[in-house]
Structure formats: C-alpha cells, structure tokens
C-alpha cells in the first residue's frame, strides 16, 4: 500500500464532502433538531405505550398472567405488563426508562416504584392510585424510592440519535457515493491509475470515520451546552465506543459499495438495511417486553451493540473493560465486513 496515494484519496474525499454545503450542514442540523424537538417540544417524553414491570411477592418465576395484580389496574388499556423474576432487575429497567412503572404483585398494601424523571411514570402512578378505588388514608399502596442518580429520558435517547446519524452518514456516505462513482465512470478512470482497490476502499473508510467523529464531537458539544447531559463514565471511553462503532458501520457501507451501478437499487437496499437497524437497535425506544426472537434478531446489527455500550458508559459509568464484549463483537463485525467487501469489490461491475 502506498501511503501517498492513500492520503491523496482521503484528502480528495474530505474536500468533496466539505464543499457540498447542503450535505455538510444537514449532518449537523439533523441530530440537533431531533434532540431539540424531544427536549423542548415534548419535554423528553417518548411517544409509546405504557410499560409496567411486575415481579412476584414471593421468589419465583415471573408470569404476568398468573401473579396477583389488582384487577382494576390489570384491565387498564394502553398498558403492557412485563414480568420480572426479582425486584433488582425491575428497578434497573425502571431507572433506565425501559419501563415506566414497577409493581410488586401480592396482597395489599401494594408496593410500587416510579422514576420521578419520567412523565409517563407520573401518569401511571395516578392511574394505579385511582384503580385501587379506596381513599388515600386506607394505605393500600406504598411508594418505593429509586436510589442513585436519576437518568433523564433525554440522557437515554441522545446516544441513540448520535448513533442513528452515524449510521445514515456511514451507509449513504460510503455505499451510495461509491455506487454513484461507479455509474458515472469515475472508478473506471481510477482503475487506470496505480491506485489499488485496497487503497481506494481504505481511503473511503478512513475519510468517512474522520467525518463521523468530527460530526460527533461538534453535535455533542452543541447539544451539551443546551441540555447539560449527565455522563457517568469517562468521555475517553465513550469516544472509543463510538469510534469502534463507526468502524463497523463504515465497513458495512463498503459491502454496499462493492458492487452495483444502479442508484435506485442501492437506495432500496440502503433503506432495507438502515430502517430495520434503526428500529431494532433501540434508537427511539426500548425492546423490553418484545418477543425473544425480535431481541435476538437485533443482535445482528452493529448499531445495537454500539448503543448498548455507549449507554452503559454514559448512564451507568461503565468502563472499557465492562463493555469489552460489545466492542469485541463490533471489531469482529468490522473484520467480517471488510473481508466480504474486499472479495466482492469491482471497479466496473
């Protein structure tokens, strides 16, 4: 590999991106508008069904259809009940906004927990109290307290928005762009130069990773000034997670760039991959309570593992060692994607 040729291609790709002012500006404006919308217009509240976690009063398996729940509350519409085997698991899900309310099933008085930073938790608490059909002095319910630093929904959401922006930038900025070059004959002309396919693909990947990380830092800094995000872990560890994740996403984009000359077909393939990845990777909402096969299917997407690791560092104070499993999976996916893209790549086909 010739470093000089590689560097020339990186510079050329970066200049092309920065000169496209519309695309350059949208990469910063798009995630900022989403964060501002959730933070200012909706107050950080997610538009989804209420999720109530339930765990049995006595030790044993969680089965929502048989454990004791007040019947008037159990029949509440728009409420999904999710069983947990113990209280600790339920409290962890509640603290991370994966459920809106936690209830201990059993005879009165009913013990429950709610996250004070969750607007939906406040509503469910009112509904639960009303469903008991008894005056407050009867003490049919006992409110529990979540210990530790509360996690705002916006703090949980923000890594997802950053990851989604990185996903679209990686797939479209690499996959779609290279297909367009192939269709316009640019790759055919590059083939006549000393530039090798490996150098060209490496330049595309390095250029895109630089742009992804540059965008990440700018967007994070701007949003943090407005919303003051609470980061429990190290910023260095968080940056490392996003860097490894960007490698995997950019490598996936190279697979899409390996073949094809039809921009319309490439657009369809990109949408086929990016939209399921976005919804199954918990960008907007948690998959808690979803069928087991759905959560298993989400594991095939690199975005899911990147967001799991990023939220663990940001919201739980995890270290690189704690998220080494997710980082290992991302590294393995990156290697696999690179091998497949190198085997499939063609200058003209």
KEKE-3310 file (N, C-alpha, C; in steps of 0.2 Angstrom, whole numbers, plus 5000, padded with zeros to 4 digits):
npx = (5004:5003:5007:5006:4997:4986:4984:4981:4969:4961:4961:4955:4942:4937:4937:4928:4916:4916:4914:4901:4889:4876:4874:4884:4880:4868:4871:4875:4864:4852:4853:4853:4841:4832:4835:4833:4819:4813:4818:4813:4800:4792:4796:4806:4798:4794:4784:4775:4768:4762:4773:4773:4782:4782:4784:4785:4778:4783:4798:4801:4797:4793:4777:4765:4752:4747:4752:4748:4739:4731:4714:4707:4717:4724:4716:4718:4718:4730:4741:4755:4760:4775:4784:4795:4808:4814:4815:4827:4830:4819:4820:4832:4828:4818:4825:4832:4823:4817:4805:4790:4784:4785:4779:4775:4769:4755:4747:4738:4746:4750:4766:4775:4786:4792:4800:4805:4809:4802:4789:4779:4779:4773:4760:4756:4757:4746:4735:4736:4734:4721:4714:4714:4702:4700:4701:4715:4719:4718:4729:4733:4743:4760:4773:4789:4807:4819:4836:4851:4858:4847:4841:4838:4826:4830:4844:4845:4841:4849:4862:4857:4852:4863:4870:4861:4862:4876:4875:4867:4875:4887:4882:4876:4885:4896:4892:4882:4888:4900:4894:4888:4899:4904:4894:4895:4907:4919:4926:4931:4940:4949:4954:4963:4974:4988:4982:4976:4963:4962:4968:4960:4947:4951:4954:4942:4935:4943:4942:4928:4926:4934:4925:4914:4917:4921:4909:4902:4908:4906:4892:4889:4895:4888:4874:4876:4879:4867:4858:4864:4870:4871:4885:4890:4901:4918:4923:4933:4932:4919:4921:4929:4920:4911:4920:4925:4912:4909:4919:4914:4901:4905:4912:4902:4895:4905:4902:4890:4895:4903:4898:4887:4878:4867:4859:4846:4842:4852:4848:4836:4841:4849:4839:4832:4841:4845:4833:4826:4837:4838:4826:4826:4837:4836:4835:4825:4816:4814:4817:4811:4801:4797:4795:4806:4813:4813:4822:4833:4836:4839:4852:4861:4864:4876:4874:4866:4874:4884:4876:4871:4884:4888:4877:4879:4891:4889:4877:4878:4891:4900:4916:4929:4933:4921:4912:4918:4914:4904:4912:4921:4912:4909:4921:4924:4913:4917:4929:4924:4915:4924:4932:4922:4918:4930:4932:4921:4922:4922:4929:4921:4909)
npy = (4994:5011:5025:5038:5039:5034:5045:5055:5052:5052:5065:5071:5065:5071:5084:5085:5082:5092:5103:5101:5109:5108:5094:5094:5103:5098:5086:5090:5098:5089:5079:5088:5095:5085:5081:5094:5094:5084:5087:5100:5102:5091:5088:5078:5066:5050:5044:5032:5016:5013:5005:4993:4985:4970:4960:4945:4943:4934:4924:4917:4912:4924:4928:4936:4933:4926:4930:4940:4954:4970:4969:4979:4988:4980:4978:4990:5000:5002:4999:4989:4974:4968:4954:4951:4942:4946:4960:4968:4967:4973:4986:4991:4991:5001:5012:5015:5019:5009:5003:5010:5010:5001:4987:4977:4962:4955:4953:4967:4979:4987:4987:4999:5007:5021:5031:5047:5056:5053:5057:5049:5040:5047:5048:5035:5032:5039:5033:5020:5023:5028:5016:5008:5011:5017:5027:5038:5037:5024:5017:5008:5007:5008:5018:5016:5020:5025:5023:5031:5040:5049:5045:5055:5054:5060:5059:5045:5044:5052:5046:5037:5045:5050:5039:5035:5045:5043:5031:5033:5042:5034:5023:5029:5039:5031:5019:5023:5033:5028:5019:5028:5034:5023:5021:5034:5032:5036:5027:5018:5026:5028:5015:5014:5021:5020:5017:5005:4993:4991:5002:5012:5008:5008:5022:5028:5023:5028:5041:5043:5039:5049:5060:5056:5056:5069:5075:5070:5075:5089:5090:5084:5093:5105:5101:5098:5110:5115:5106:5100:5086:5072:5063:5048:5040:5039:5051:5048:5034:5034:5040:5031:5020:5025:5027:5013:5008:5016:5012:4999:5002:5010:5000:4991:4999:4998:4986:4987:4996:4988:4982:4985:4997:5004:5017:5018:5005:5004:5013:5007:4996:5001:5008:4996:4990:5000:5006:4995:4992:5004:5004:4992:4993:5000:5014:5024:5019:5006:4989:4981:4969:4965:4951:4937:4932:4944:4952:4944:4945:4958:4958:4956:4968:4981:4993:4991:4985:4995:5006:5000:4999:5012:5018:5011:5016:5030:5032:5022:5023:5013:5005:5003:4990:4984:4985:4977:4966:4970:4978:4969:4961:4971:4974:4961:4961:4971:4966:4955:4962:4969:4959:4953:4964:4967:4955:4956:4967:4978:4987:4991:4983)
npz = (5000:4996:5005:5001:4990:4996:5005:4997:4991:5003:5006:4995:4995:5007:5004:4995:5002:5011:5003:4998:5003:5007:5011:5021:5030:5034:5041:5053:5057:5057:5068:5079:5078:5081:5094:5100:5097:5105:5118:5120:5114:5117:5130:5132:5132:5128:5114:5116:5121:5138:5149:5161:5174:5183:5197:5207:5223:5232:5230:5214:5197:5185:5179:5171:5168:5179:5191:5206:5203:5205:5200:5193:5189:5181:5170:5163:5148:5135:5143:5145:5153:5160:5165:5178:5187:5199:5211:5209:5196:5189:5195:5189:5175:5176:5181:5169:5160:5153:5157:5163:5176:5191:5199:5213:5214:5224:5240:5247:5258:5242:5234:5225:5212:5205:5192:5196:5186:5175:5164:5160:5170:5181:5176:5176:5189:5195:5188:5194:5207:5207:5202:5213:5220:5233:5247:5251:5264:5267:5264:5254:5245:5244:5241:5233:5233:5221:5222:5219:5205:5195:5179:5165:5152:5140:5142:5140:5127:5119:5115:5106:5095:5091:5086:5076:5067:5064:5058:5046:5039:5037:5029:5018:5015:5011:5004:4995:4988:4982:4973:4965:4960:4952:4943:4936:4930:4936:4944:4934:4928:4939:4940:4930:4935:4946:4958:4970:4973:4987:4993:4988:4995:5008:5009:5007:5019:5030:5028:5029:5043:5049:5047:5053:5066:5068:5066:5077:5088:5087:5086:5099:5108:5105:5108:5122:5128:5128:5134:5144:5147:5157:5161:5166:5165:5158:5146:5137:5136:5131:5119:5113:5111:5102:5091:5088:5085:5073:5064:5062:5056:5045:5038:5035:5026:5015:5010:5003:4994:4986:4974:4960:4950:4949:4955:4960:4964:4974:4983:4988:4994:5004:5012:5016:5024:5034:5040:5047:5056:5063:5070:5077:5085:5097:5096:5097:5107:5120:5118:5128:5134:5121:5109:5111:5100:5092:5099:5099:5085:5084:5088:5077:5071:5070:5076:5087:5096:5098:5103:5115:5122:5123:5130:5142:5147:5147:5155:5166:5170:5166:5161:5149:5150:5155:5144:5135:5129:5119:5112:5107:5098:5089:5083:5078:5068:5060:5054:5047:5038:5031:5025:5017:5008:5002:4994:4986:4979:4964:4950:4940:4938)
capx = (5000:5007:5004:5005:4991:4980:4982:4978:4962:4957:4960:4950:4935:4935:4936:4921:4911:4915:4912:4894:4887:4869:4875:4888:4876:4862:4874:4875:4857:4848:4853:4852:4834:4829:4836:4829:4812:4812:4820:4809:4793:4789:4799:4809:4794:4793:4778:4775:4763:4765:4776:4773:4785:4779:4788:4781:4780:4787:4803:4799:4797:4788:4772:4761:4745:4745:4753:4742:4739:4724:4711:4705:4723:4726:4712:4719:4720:4737:4747:4758:4763:4781:4786:4802:4809:4815:4814:4833:4830:4814:4822:4837:4824:4815:4830:4835:4817:4814:4798:4788:4782:4787:4774:4776:4762:4754:4741:4739:4747:4754:4772:4777:4791:4791:4805:4802:4811:4798:4782:4774:4778:4768:4753:4754:4756:4740:4731:4736:4731:4714:4712:4713:4696:4700:4704:4722:4721:4717:4736:4733:4749:4766:4778:4796:4811:4824:4842:4856:4857:4841:4843:4833:4824:4834:4851:4845:4839:4854:4866:4853:4851:4870:4871:4857:4865:4882:4873:4865:4881:4891:4879:4875:4891:4901:4889:4879:4893:4904:4890:4887:4906:4905:4889:4897:4913:4925:4930:4934:4946:4954:4957:4969:4979:4992:4978:4974:4956:4963:4970:4954:4942:4954:4954:4935:4933:4946:4938:4921:4927:4936:4919:4909:4920:4921:4902:4900:4911:4903:4885:4889:4897:4882:4869:4878:4878:4859:4854:4868:4869:4874:4889:4893:4908:4923:4922:4938:4929:4913:4923:4932:4915:4908:4925:4924:4906:4910:4922:4909:4896:4908:4914:4896:4894:4909:4899:4885:4899:4907:4895:4881:4879:4860:4857:4839:4843:4856:4844:4832:4845:4851:4833:4830:4845:4845:4827:4826:4843:4836:4820:4828:4843:4833:4837:4820:4813:4817:4814:4809:4794:4797:4797:4813:4816:4815:4828:4839:4837:4843:4859:4864:4866:4882:4871:4863:4880:4887:4872:4872:4890:4888:4873:4882:4896:4886:4872:4880:4898:4904:4922:4930:4933:4914:4909:4923:4910:4901:4917:4923:4908:4909:4928:4923:4909:4921:4933:4920:4913:4930:4934:4917:4918:4936:4931:4916:4923:4924:4929:4916:4903)
capy = (5000:5017:5030:5044:5038:5034:5051:5059:5050:5054:5072:5072:5063:5075:5091:5084:5082:5099:5108:5100:5113:5105:5088:5095:5106:5093:5081:5094:5101:5084:5077:5094:5096:5079:5082:5099:5093:5080:5091:5107:5102:5085:5088:5072:5061:5046:5043:5024:5013:5012:4998:4992:4979:4967:4955:4942:4945:4928:4922:4913:4914:4930:4926:4941:4931:4922:4933:4944:4961:4972:4968:4986:4991:4975:4979:4997:5000:5005:4997:4982:4972:4964:4951:4951:4937:4949:4967:4972:4968:4978:4993:4993:4993:5007:5018:5016:5021:5004:5003:5017:5009:4994:4985:4971:4958:4952:4956:4974:4985:4986:4991:5001:5011:5026:5036:5054:5060:5050:5060:5043:5037:5051:5047:5028:5032:5042:5028:5015:5025:5028:5010:5005:5013:5017:5034:5038:5035:5017:5015:5001:5007:5010:5021:5015:5025:5023:5025:5033:5046:5048:5046:5058:5051:5063:5056:5039:5045:5056:5041:5034:5050:5051:5033:5035:5050:5040:5025:5035:5045:5029:5019:5033:5042:5026:5014:5026:5038:5024:5016:5034:5035:5018:5023:5039:5031:5038:5021:5016:5030:5027:5009:5015:5024:5015:5016:4999:4993:4991:5009:5016:5007:5011:5029:5029:5021:5032:5048:5043:5039:5056:5064:5054:5058:5076:5077:5068:5080:5095:5089:5083:5099:5110:5099:5098:5116:5117:5102:5098:5079:5069:5057:5045:5037:5043:5054:5045:5028:5035:5041:5024:5016:5027:5025:5006:5008:5019:5007:4994:5005:5011:4993:4989:5003:4996:4980:4990:4999:4984:4981:4989:5003:5007:5021:5017:4999:5005:5017:5002:4991:5005:5008:4990:4989:5006:5007:4990:4993:5009:5002:4986:4995:5004:5021:5028:5015:5000:4982:4977:4966:4962:4944:4935:4932:4951:4955:4941:4947:4965:4957:4956:4975:4984:4999:4989:4984:5002:5010:4996:5000:5019:5020:5009:5021:5037:5031:5018:5023:5008:5006:4999:4983:4982:4984:4974:4961:4973:4981:4963:4960:4976:4973:4955:4963:4976:4962:4952:4966:4971:4954:4952:4970:4966:4950:4957:4974:4978:4994:4992:4979)
capz = (5000:4995:5009:4997:4986:5001:5008:4992:4991:5009:5006:4989:4998:5013:5001:4991:5007:5014:4998:4997:5009:5009:5015:5027:5036:5037:5046:5060:5059:5058:5075:5084:5078:5084:5101:5102:5097:5111:5124:5121:5112:5120:5136:5133:5133:5122:5112:5115:5126:5144:5151:5169:5176:5188:5200:5212:5230:5234:5225:5209:5190:5183:5174:5172:5168:5185:5198:5208:5201:5206:5193:5190:5186:5176:5164:5160:5141:5134:5147:5144:5159:5158:5171:5180:5192:5205:5211:5207:5188:5188:5197:5184:5169:5178:5181:5163:5156:5149:5159:5166:5182:5193:5204:5217:5214:5230:5243:5250:5253:5236:5234:5218:5211:5199:5191:5196:5180:5169:5164:5160:5177:5185:5174:5178:5196:5196:5186:5198:5213:5205:5201:5219:5222:5240:5249:5252:5271:5268:5263:5250:5241:5247:5236:5234:5231:5217:5224:5214:5201:5190:5172:5161:5146:5135:5143:5137:5120:5115:5111:5100:5090:5088:5083:5070:5062:5061:5053:5039:5036:5035:5024:5012:5013:5008:5000:4989:4985:4978:4968:4960:4956:4948:4937:4932:4927:4940:4946:4928:4927:4944:4939:4925:4939:4950:4964:4971:4976:4994:4994:4987:5000:5014:5009:5008:5026:5034:5027:5032:5050:5051:5046:5058:5073:5068:5067:5083:5093:5086:5089:5106:5111:5104:5112:5129:5130:5129:5138:5150:5148:5163:5159:5172:5164:5155:5139:5133:5135:5127:5112:5110:5109:5096:5086:5086:5081:5067:5060:5059:5051:5038:5034:5032:5020:5010:5007:4999:4989:4982:4968:4959:4946:4949:4961:4963:4968:4980:4988:4991:4998:5010:5016:5018:5030:5039:5044:5052:5060:5067:5075:5082:5089:5102:5095:5100:5112:5122:5116:5134:5133:5114:5108:5111:5093:5090:5103:5096:5078:5084:5089:5070:5069:5074:5079:5093:5101:5099:5108:5122:5126:5124:5136:5148:5149:5149:5160:5171:5172:5164:5158:5143:5152:5156:5138:5131:5125:5114:5107:5103:5093:5084:5080:5073:5063:5056:5051:5043:5033:5027:5021:5012:5004:4998:4990:4981:4975:4957:4948:4934:4938)
cpx = (5004:5003:5002:4998:4985:4979:4979:4971:4958:4956:4955:4943:4933:4934:4929:4916:4910:4913:4904:4891:4880:4870:4879:4884:4870:4865:4874:4868:4852:4847:4851:4844:4830:4829:4832:4821:4810:4813:4815:4802:4789:4792:4803:4805:4793:4786:4777:4770:4767:4767:4776:4776:4782:4783:4784:4783:4784:4792:4800:4799:4792:4783:4766:4754:4743:4747:4748:4743:4732:4720:4709:4711:4725:4723:4713:4721:4727:4742:4749:4762:4769:4783:4793:4803:4811:4815:4820:4833:4825:4816:4828:4833:4821:4819:4832:4829:4815:4807:4797:4785:4783:4782:4776:4769:4761:4748:4743:4743:4752:4760:4773:4783:4790:4797:4803:4804:4807:4791:4777:4773:4773:4761:4751:4753:4749:4734:4730:4733:4723:4711:4710:4706:4695:4703:4711:4723:4720:4724:4736:4739:4754:4771:4785:4800:4817:4831:4847:4854:4852:4844:4837:4832:4829:4841:4851:4844:4845:4859:4863:4853:4858:4872:4867:4860:4872:4880:4871:4871:4886:4889:4879:4881:4897:4897:4886:4884:4897:4900:4889:4893:4906:4900:4892:4904:4920:4929:4934:4940:4951:4957:4963:4975:4983:4988:4976:4967:4957:4964:4963:4949:4945:4953:4946:4933:4936:4943:4932:4922:4929:4930:4914:4911:4920:4914:4900:4902:4907:4896:4884:4890:4891:4876:4870:4877:4871:4856:4858:4868:4874:4878:4892:4900:4913:4922:4927:4935:4923:4915:4926:4926:4912:4913:4925:4917:4906:4914:4918:4904:4899:4910:4908:4894:4899:4906:4894:4889:4902:4905:4890:4882:4872:4859:4851:4839:4847:4852:4839:4835:4847:4845:4831:4835:4845:4839:4826:4831:4841:4831:4822:4834:4842:4836:4832:4817:4816:4813:4811:4802:4793:4798:4804:4816:4817:4821:4834:4841:4841:4850:4864:4867:4871:4879:4869:4869:4883:4882:4871:4878:4890:4883:4875:4887:4893:4881:4874:4887:4902:4911:4923:4930:4925:4910:4913:4919:4907:4906:4920:4919:4908:4916:4927:4919:4913:4926:4930:4917:4918:4932:4928:4917:4925:4935:4926:4918:4925:4924:4923:4909:4898)
cpy = (5006:5022:5036:5044:5038:5041:5056:5058:5052:5061:5074:5070:5068:5082:5090:5084:5089:5104:5107:5103:5110:5099:5089:5098:5102:5088:5084:5096:5095:5081:5082:5095:5091:5080:5088:5098:5089:5083:5097:5106:5097:5084:5081:5066:5057:5044:5035:5022:5013:5005:4998:4985:4976:4961:4952:4944:4940:4926:4916:4916:4920:4927:4931:4939:4927:4925:4938:4951:4964:4972:4974:4989:4986:4976:4986:4996:5004:5004:4990:4980:4967:4961:4951:4946:4940:4957:4971:4973:4973:4985:4995:4995:5000:5013:5020:5018:5015:5001:5009:5016:5002:4993:4978:4968:4955:4955:4963:4974:4984:4990:4993:5006:5015:5030:5043:5058:5058:5053:5054:5040:5040:5049:5040:5028:5034:5037:5022:5017:5025:5021:5006:5006:5013:5024:5033:5036:5028:5013:5008:5001:5010:5012:5019:5020:5022:5026:5026:5039:5045:5049:5049:5054:5054:5061:5049:5039:5047:5051:5038:5038:5050:5045:5032:5039:5047:5034:5028:5038:5040:5025:5023:5037:5038:5022:5018:5030:5034:5021:5022:5035:5029:5019:5029:5038:5033:5033:5018:5020:5029:5020:5009:5018:5018:5013:5009:4999:4994:4998:5013:5014:5009:5018:5031:5028:5026:5039:5048:5043:5046:5060:5062:5056:5065:5078:5076:5073:5086:5095:5088:5089:5104:5108:5099:5105:5118:5113:5099:5090:5077:5062:5054:5042:5042:5045:5050:5038:5028:5036:5035:5020:5018:5026:5018:5005:5011:5015:5002:4996:5007:5005:4990:4993:5001:4990:4982:4994:4995:4983:4985:4995:5007:5011:5020:5010:5000:5008:5012:4998:4995:5006:5002:4988:4994:5006:5001:4990:4998:5008:4997:4988:4999:5011:5026:5025:5009:4994:4978:4975:4964:4955:4942:4935:4939:4953:4951:4943:4954:4964:4957:4962:4978:4990:4997:4988:4991:5006:5006:4999:5008:5021:5017:5013:5027:5037:5027:5019:5017:5010:5002:4992:4980:4981:4981:4969:4964:4976:4975:4961:4965:4975:4967:4957:4967:4971:4958:4956:4968:4966:4953:4958:4969:4960:4951:4963:4973:4985:4996:4989:4982)
cpz = (5000:4999:5006:4993:4991:5004:5003:4991:4997:5008:5000:4992:5003:5009:4997:4996:5010:5009:4996:5004:5012:5014:5021:5032:5038:5042:5053:5062:5061:5065:5080:5084:5081:5092:5104:5102:5103:5117:5125:5120:5116:5128:5138:5134:5127:5120:5111:5121:5132:5146:5159:5170:5182:5191:5206:5219:5234:5229:5220:5202:5189:5178:5175:5172:5174:5191:5199:5207:5203:5200:5190:5187:5180:5170:5161:5153:5141:5138:5146:5150:5157:5165:5172:5186:5199:5205:5208:5199:5186:5189:5192:5178:5170:5178:5174:5158:5151:5151:5162:5173:5184:5199:5207:5217:5221:5234:5246:5256:5247:5235:5227:5218:5205:5199:5191:5190:5174:5169:5163:5166:5181:5183:5176:5185:5198:5194:5191:5205:5213:5205:5207:5222:5230:5242:5251:5259:5272:5267:5260:5246:5245:5241:5238:5231:5227:5220:5218:5210:5196:5183:5168:5155:5140:5136:5140:5130:5116:5111:5105:5094:5087:5084:5076:5065:5059:5056:5046:5036:5034:5029:5018:5010:5010:5003:4994:4985:4980:4972:4963:4956:4951:4941:4933:4929:4930:4942:4940:4927:4932:4943:4934:4929:4943:4957:4964:4974:4984:4996:4994:4993:5007:5015:5011:5016:5030:5034:5030:5040:5053:5052:5052:5065:5074:5070:5074:5089:5093:5088:5096:5110:5111:5108:5120:5132:5132:5134:5144:5152:5154:5161:5165:5171:5161:5148:5135:5131:5130:5119:5109:5108:5103:5090:5083:5082:5074:5062:5057:5054:5045:5034:5031:5026:5014:5006:5002:4993:4984:4975:4966:4955:4946:4956:4964:4967:4974:4985:4992:4996:5005:5015:5019:5024:5035:5043:5049:5058:5065:5072:5080:5086:5095:5102:5099:5106:5114:5119:5122:5133:5126:5114:5108:5105:5090:5093:5100:5089:5078:5085:5083:5068:5073:5078:5086:5098:5103:5104:5115:5126:5127:5130:5142:5151:5151:5155:5166:5174:5171:5161:5152:5144:5152:5149:5133:5126:5118:5109:5103:5097:5087:5080:5075:5067:5058:5051:5045:5037:5028:5022:5015:5006:4999:4993:4984:4977:4968:4955:4943:4935:4944)
residu = (UNK:UNK:UNK:UNK:UNK:UNK:UNK:UNK:UNK:UNK:UNK:UNK:UNK:UNK:UNK:UNK:UNK:UNK:UNK:UNK:UNK:UNK:UNK:UNK:UNK:UNK:UNK:UNK:UNK:UNK:UNK:UNK:UNK:UNK:UNK:UNK:UNK:UNK:UNK:UNK:UNK:UNK:UNK:UNK:UNK:UNK:UNK:UNK:UNK:UNK:UNK:UNK:UNK:UNK:UNK:UNK:UNK:UNK:UNK:UNK:UNK:UNK:UNK:UNK:UNK:UNK:UNK:UNK:UNK:UNK:UNK:UNK:UNK:UNK:UNK:UNK:UNK:UNK:UNK:UNK:UNK:UNK:UNK:UNK:UNK:UNK:UNK:UNK:UNK:UNK:UNK:UNK:UNK:UNK:UNK:UNK:UNK:UNK:UNK:UNK:UNK:UNK:UNK:UNK:UNK:UNK:UNK:UNK:UNK:UNK:UNK:UNK:UNK:UNK:UNK:UNK:UNK:UNK:UNK:UNK:UNK:UNK:UNK:UNK:UNK:UNK:UNK:UNK:UNK:UNK:UNK:UNK:UNK:UNK:UNK:UNK:UNK:UNK:UNK:UNK:UNK:UNK:UNK:UNK:UNK:UNK:UNK:UNK:UNK:UNK:UNK:UNK:UNK:UNK:UNK:UNK:UNK:UNK:UNK:UNK:UNK:UNK:UNK:UNK:UNK:UNK:UNK:UNK:UNK:UNK:UNK:UNK:UNK:UNK:UNK:UNK:UNK:UNK:UNK:UNK:UNK:UNK:UNK:UNK:UNK:UNK:UNK:UNK:UNK:UNK:UNK:UNK:UNK:UNK:UNK:UNK:UNK:UNK:UNK:UNK:UNK:UNK:UNK:UNK:UNK:UNK:UNK:UNK:UNK:UNK:UNK:UNK:UNK:UNK:UNK:UNK:UNK:UNK:UNK:UNK:UNK:UNK:UNK:UNK:UNK:UNK:UNK:UNK:UNK:UNK:UNK:UNK:UNK:UNK:UNK:UNK:UNK:UNK:UNK:UNK:UNK:UNK:UNK:UNK:UNK:UNK:UNK:UNK:UNK:UNK:UNK:UNK:UNK:UNK:UNK:UNK:UNK:UNK:UNK:UNK:UNK:UNK:UNK:UNK:UNK:UNK:UNK:UNK:UNK:UNK:UNK:UNK:UNK:UNK:UNK:UNK:UNK:UNK:UNK:UNK:UNK:UNK:UNK:UNK:UNK:UNK:UNK:UNK:UNK:UNK:UNK:UNK:UNK:UNK:UNK:UNK:UNK:UNK:UNK:UNK:UNK:UNK:UNK:UNK:UNK:UNK:UNK:UNK:UNK:UNK:UNK:UNK:UNK:UNK:UNK:UNK:UNK:UNK:UNK:UNK:UNK:UNK:UNK:UNK:UNK:UNK:UNK:UNK:UNK:UNK:UNK:UNK:UNK:UNK:UNK:UNK:UNK:UNK:UNK:UNK:UNK:UNK:UNK:UNK:UNK:UNK:UNK:UNK:UNK)
# end
